[in-house]
């Protein structure tokens, strides 16, 4: 990643598009193997890309948490194949989740993509998420502007203080870069806030950071979490459900750039009530863009 926030685009020209056979197997194997791969959206403004750092497997019939547990319906038919198709659903009334179908045609199963590490098109993704990135060293204190009209995700809401709605369009919250643990409002190492600077429920704000953007984990606000990553890549059910992620003609693809994952902790799935104890969540060990708890 360069200082401007963009990956070396020449490296994206050397990627290999995954084939349907990659997904034509047990979702548990696919969920592990997807870690480190790139999810790419082709747009008229350039390529958006994020590295997959967290996944969950859903095993279809027999898995009470799976959408296919009760059998095939018009809503979940993508889960029954063919493999390598996008299954997009709307949740909590305000955000989408992206899954990819697995197993042979006619057999249900999928992998949920839970988090991405931003790789290319970061400024565009941030803009879509109502986040304005200020590259380079900024003066202290840093102003974090809470934007109006943000659509917070219920699952992402912070317990921090909230700016009153009548002030939200003009609210300016002071955030100072410190070396101390974070106070309520951000939850990210090296930053503290007086209220909701970068709070989960208010994605319209300004990030100020040093030359290495990875040192400032406020970038997690872009695509760490299933609702955030779909928003960043403008993924919707209407636009993408049933779309092939393995077709050269598709504007939404999963590719391999040769990145190798060293260690993959496995934990119970999160954010669900049924079959929540099953160890079917896979993460890249130590990656700061993993959502929720880490192993």
C-alpha positions as CSV (number, residue, x, y, z in Angstrom):
1,X,0.0,0.0,0.0
2,X,1.4,3.4,-0.9
3,X,1.1,6.6,1.0
4,X,-1.7,7.8,-1.2
5,X,-3.7,4.9,0.0
6,X,-3.6,2.9,-3.3
7,X,-2.0,-0.5,-3.8
8,X,0.5,-0.9,-6.6
9,X,-2.1,-1.5,-9.3
10,X,0.4,-3.4,-11.4
11,X,0.3,-6.2,-8.8
12,X,-3.5,-6.5,-9.4
13,X,-2.8,-7.2,-13.1
14,X,-0.9,-10.3,-12.1
15,X,-3.7,-12.0,-10.1
16,X,-5.4,-15.3,-10.9
17,X,-9.1,-15.5,-11.0
18,X,-10.4,-18.4,-8.9
19,X,-12.2,-21.2,-10.7
20,X,-15.5,-22.8,-9.9
21,X,-13.7,-25.9,-8.7
22,X,-12.2,-23.9,-5.9
23,X,-15.7,-23.5,-4.4
24,X,-16.9,-27.0,-5.3
25,X,-16.1,-28.5,-1.9
26,X,-16.9,-28.4,1.8
27,X,-17.6,-24.8,2.9
28,X,-15.2,-25.3,5.8
29,X,-12.3,-25.9,3.4
30,X,-13.4,-23.0,1.3
31,X,-13.7,-20.7,4.3
32,X,-10.1,-21.4,5.3
33,X,-8.7,-21.2,1.7
34,X,-10.4,-17.9,1.0
35,X,-8.3,-16.1,3.7
36,X,-5.7,-14.0,2.0
37,X,-7.6,-13.9,-1.4
38,X,-8.8,-10.5,-2.8
39,X,-12.3,-9.5,-3.4
40,X,-12.4,-7.1,-6.3
41,X,-15.0,-4.7,-7.6
42,X,-14.4,-3.3,-11.1
43,X,-15.9,0.2,-11.5
44,X,-15.7,3.0,-14.1
45,X,-13.6,4.9,-11.6
46,X,-11.1,2.1,-11.1
47,X,-10.6,-1.1,-9.1
48,X,-11.7,-1.5,-5.5
49,X,-10.0,-4.4,-3.7
50,X,-9.8,-5.8,-0.2
51,X,-8.0,-8.8,1.2
52,X,-10.3,-11.4,2.9
53,X,-9.2,-11.7,6.5
54,X,-12.3,-13.3,8.2
55,X,-14.8,-15.8,7.0
56,X,-17.6,-18.1,8.3
57,X,-18.7,-21.4,6.9
58,X,-22.4,-22.3,6.7
59,X,-23.1,-26.0,5.9
60,X,-26.6,-25.9,4.5
61,X,-29.2,-28.4,5.6
62,X,-28.3,-29.7,9.0
63,X,-26.8,-26.3,10.1
64,X,-29.5,-24.5,12.0
65,X,-27.8,-21.1,11.3
66,X,-27.8,-21.6,7.6
67,X,-30.4,-20.0,5.3
68,X,-30.7,-23.3,3.5
69,X,-31.5,-25.3,6.7
70,X,-35.2,-25.3,5.9
71,X,-34.8,-26.2,2.2
72,X,-34.8,-24.4,-1.1
73,X,-36.8,-21.2,-1.5
74,X,-36.9,-18.4,-4.1
75,X,-34.9,-16.3,-1.6
76,X,-32.0,-18.7,-1.0
77,X,-31.9,-20.6,-4.3
78,X,-28.3,-19.2,-5.0
79,X,-27.1,-21.3,-2.1
80,X,-27.9,-24.5,-4.1
81,X,-25.4,-23.7,-6.8
82,X,-23.6,-23.6,-9.0
83,X,-20.5,-23.0,-6.9
84,X,-18.8,-19.6,-6.9
85,X,-22.0,-17.4,-7.0
86,X,-22.7,-14.4,-4.8
87,X,-25.5,-14.9,-2.3
88,X,-26.5,-11.4,-1.0
89,X,-29.1,-10.8,1.7
90,X,-30.4,-7.8,3.5
91,X,-30.1,-7.9,7.3
92,X,-31.2,-5.7,10.3
93,X,-33.1,-3.5,7.8
94,X,-30.1,-1.5,6.7
95,X,-27.1,-3.5,5.3
96,X,-26.2,-6.4,3.1
97,X,-24.1,-9.5,3.7
98,X,-22.0,-11.2,0.9
99,X,-21.7,-15.0,0.8
100,X,-20.3,-17.3,-1.9
101,X,-22.0,-20.6,-2.8
102,X,-20.0,-23.8,-2.3
103,X,-20.5,-27.6,-3.0
104,X,-21.7,-29.2,-6.2
105,X,-24.8,-27.8,-8.0
106,X,-27.9,-28.7,-6.1
107,X,-26.2,-29.1,-2.7
108,X,-26.5,-26.0,-0.4
109,X,-23.6,-24.5,1.4
110,X,-21.8,-21.1,1.5
111,X,-19.1,-19.0,3.1
112,X,-19.9,-15.6,4.6
113,X,-17.2,-12.9,4.0
114,X,-16.9,-11.1,7.3
115,X,-14.0,-8.6,6.9
116,X,-11.6,-7.2,4.4
117,X,-8.3,-5.4,4.6
118,X,-8.5,-2.4,2.2
119,X,-5.9,-2.8,-0.6
120,X,-6.8,-0.7,-3.6
121,X,-9.3,2.1,-4.3
122,X,-9.2,3.0,-0.6
123,X,-10.2,6.6,-1.1
124,X,-13.2,5.6,-3.2
125,X,-14.3,3.0,-0.7
126,X,-13.9,5.5,2.2
127,X,-16.0,8.0,0.3
128,X,-18.7,5.4,-0.2
129,X,-18.6,4.8,3.6
130,X,-18.8,8.5,4.3
131,X,-15.2,8.6,5.6
132,X,-12.8,11.3,4.4
133,X,-9.2,10.1,4.7
134,X,-6.6,12.9,5.3
135,X,-3.3,11.4,4.2
136,X,0.0,12.5,5.8
137,X,0.7,14.0,9.2
138,X,-2.0,16.2,10.6
139,X,-1.9,18.8,13.3
140,X,-3.0,18.0,16.8
141,X,-5.8,17.9,17.9
142,X,-7.4,16.3,14.9
143,X,-10.9,17.3,14.0
144,X,-13.3,14.4,13.3
145,X,-16.4,15.6,11.5
146,X,-19.5,13.6,12.1
147,X,-21.5,13.6,8.9
148,X,-25.2,14.0,8.6
149,X,-27.5,11.3,7.1
150,X,-25.3,8.4,8.1
151,X,-26.9,5.0,8.2
152,X,-25.5,3.2,11.3
153,X,-25.7,-0.6,11.4
154,X,-27.3,-1.9,14.6
155,X,-24.7,-4.5,15.0
156,X,-22.0,-1.9,14.8
157,X,-23.3,0.7,17.2
158,X,-20.9,2.0,19.9
159,X,-21.7,2.4,23.6
160,X,-20.0,5.8,23.4
161,X,-21.7,9.1,23.9
162,X,-23.8,10.2,20.9
163,X,-24.0,13.6,19.3
164,X,-27.6,14.9,19.4
165,X,-29.4,14.5,16.1
166,X,-30.0,18.3,15.8
167,X,-26.3,18.9,16.0
168,X,-25.1,16.0,13.9
169,X,-24.7,18.0,10.6
170,X,-22.3,20.5,12.2
171,X,-20.8,18.5,15.1
172,X,-17.1,18.6,15.4
173,X,-15.5,16.2,17.8
174,X,-12.0,16.6,18.9
175,X,-9.7,13.5,18.7
176,X,-6.1,13.5,19.8
177,X,-3.5,11.0,18.8
178,X,-2.1,9.5,22.0
179,X,-0.1,6.5,23.0
180,X,-2.6,5.5,25.6
181,X,-5.3,2.8,25.4
182,X,-8.4,4.0,23.8
183,X,-11.3,5.5,25.8
184,X,-15.0,4.9,24.8
185,X,-15.9,6.2,21.4
186,X,-13.3,4.6,19.1
187,X,-12.0,1.3,20.5
188,X,-8.8,1.5,18.5
189,X,-5.2,1.4,19.8
190,X,-3.4,4.7,19.9
191,X,-6.4,7.0,19.7
192,X,-8.8,8.5,22.2
193,X,-11.9,10.6,21.7
194,X,-14.1,13.0,23.7
195,X,-17.3,11.7,22.2
196,X,-17.9,9.7,19.0
197,X,-14.9,10.5,16.9
198,X,-15.1,7.7,14.4
199,X,-17.8,6.0,16.5
200,X,-19.3,2.9,15.0
201,X,-22.7,4.5,14.6
202,X,-21.4,7.6,12.8
203,X,-19.3,6.7,9.7
204,X,-19.0,10.2,8.3
205,X,-15.8,11.5,9.9
206,X,-12.2,12.5,9.1
207,X,-9.2,10.2,9.7
208,X,-5.9,11.8,10.2
209,X,-2.9,9.5,10.2
210,X,0.9,9.2,9.8
211,X,2.6,8.1,6.5
212,X,1.9,4.4,7.2
213,X,-1.9,4.1,7.1
214,X,-1.7,0.6,8.7
215,X,-0.6,2.3,11.9
216,X,-4.0,3.8,12.3
217,X,-6.7,1.2,12.6
218,X,-9.5,3.6,12.1
219,X,-9.2,2.2,8.5
220,X,-11.2,-0.7,10.0
221,X,-14.2,1.5,9.6
222,X,-14.1,1.0,5.9
223,X,-14.5,-2.8,5.5
224,X,-14.1,-4.6,8.9
225,X,-17.5,-6.3,9.3
226,X,-19.9,-7.9,6.8
227,X,-22.1,-4.8,6.5
228,X,-19.1,-2.4,6.1
229,X,-17.4,-4.4,3.4
230,X,-20.6,-4.6,1.2
231,X,-21.1,-0.9,1.7
232,X,-17.5,-0.1,0.7
233,X,-17.8,-2.2,-2.5
234,X,-21.4,-1.1,-3.2
235,X,-22.7,-4.6,-3.1
236,X,-26.4,-5.0,-3.0
237,X,-28.9,-7.9,-3.5
238,X,-30.5,-6.2,-6.5
239,X,-27.1,-5.7,-8.2
240,X,-25.1,-8.7,-7.2
241,X,-27.2,-11.6,-6.0
242,X,-26.5,-14.7,-8.1
243,X,-23.6,-13.0,-9.9
244,X,-20.6,-15.2,-10.7
245,X,-17.5,-14.4,-8.7
246,X,-15.4,-16.6,-11.0
247,X,-16.3,-15.2,-14.4
248,X,-13.8,-13.0,-16.3
249,X,-16.7,-10.8,-17.4
250,X,-18.0,-10.2,-13.9
251,X,-17.5,-6.9,-12.2
252,X,-17.3,-8.7,-8.8
253,X,-14.6,-11.3,-8.5
254,X,-12.4,-13.2,-6.0
255,X,-8.8,-13.6,-7.1
256,X,-5.4,-14.9,-5.9
257,X,-2.4,-12.6,-5.8
258,X,-0.1,-15.2,-4.2
259,X,-0.5,-13.9,-0.7
260,X,0.1,-16.8,1.9
261,X,-1.5,-17.0,5.3
262,X,0.7,-18.4,8.0
263,X,-1.8,-19.2,10.8
264,X,-5.6,-19.5,10.9
265,X,-7.3,-19.6,14.2
266,X,-10.8,-21.1,14.2
267,X,-13.5,-19.9,16.6
268,X,-17.3,-20.2,17.0
269,X,-19.3,-18.0,14.6
270,X,-20.4,-14.7,16.0
271,X,-23.6,-12.6,15.7
272,X,-25.9,-15.6,15.5
273,X,-28.2,-17.4,17.9
274,X,-28.6,-20.8,16.4
275,X,-25.6,-23.3,16.3
276,X,-23.5,-20.4,17.6
277,X,-21.1,-22.9,19.4
278,X,-19.9,-24.5,16.2
279,X,-16.2,-23.6,15.4
280,X,-16.8,-22.4,11.8
281,X,-15.2,-18.9,11.9
282,X,-11.8,-18.5,10.3
283,X,-9.5,-15.5,10.7
284,X,-6.0,-14.5,9.7
285,X,-4.0,-14.5,13.0
286,X,-2.9,-11.0,14.1
287,X,-4.6,-9.1,11.3
288,X,-6.0,-5.9,12.7
289,X,-8.9,-5.8,10.2
290,X,-10.7,-8.8,11.7
291,X,-14.1,-7.9,13.1
292,X,-15.4,-8.9,16.5
293,X,-13.3,-10.9,18.9
294,X,-10.0,-12.4,17.9
295,X,-8.6,-15.8,18.9
